[in-house]
Amino acid sequence: MEVWKLPPRIKVLEALGAIADKRIEMISDKEAKVVSSMGDRVYKVVWDGGHGISADDNGSVYRGYLGYPSIAFLMLKGLLPFDEKIAEALKGIPWKELNEKFKRYWMVELYIKDIAEKRGVDRKTIDSFVKLVLSEIKKKNFYKI
């Protein structure tokens, strides 16, 4: 059983954005389709009902970390923490465009935090939430199916 690697911090925020943008369609209790921020790709997430999950996004397939489609799915299932206020502050963000523009996740994160701050959510709130989600991912040892 192979455990998912911890994702980059930005993926937690991307997951919140996907939820806020209503880009997740539950196909069944254990399966969802997640539309990319640009609307040009659709990722499939499959869950085994426990801690096993699979997805076909690039981070999951090529980097081996728990990607944002899986994180978003697990948030909606109540297996990972979710924050409505932060999610709302991340609505409508063109993630792929920003990732390509800045080429560094930490730079995208700084940019995103500026947007969130203007929308009423401070950086400390975001940082502590990201830390909480990453520690839950680590603790729960989600594995690949």
Secondary structure, DSSP 8 states (H G I E B T S, - for coil): --B-B---THHHHHHHHHHHTT-EEEEETTEEEEE-TTSS-EEEEEE-SSSEEEE-SHIIIII-B--HHHHHHHHHTTSS---HHHHHHTTT--HHHHHHHH-SHHHHHHHHHHHHHHTT--HHHHHHHHHHHHHHHHHHT-EE-
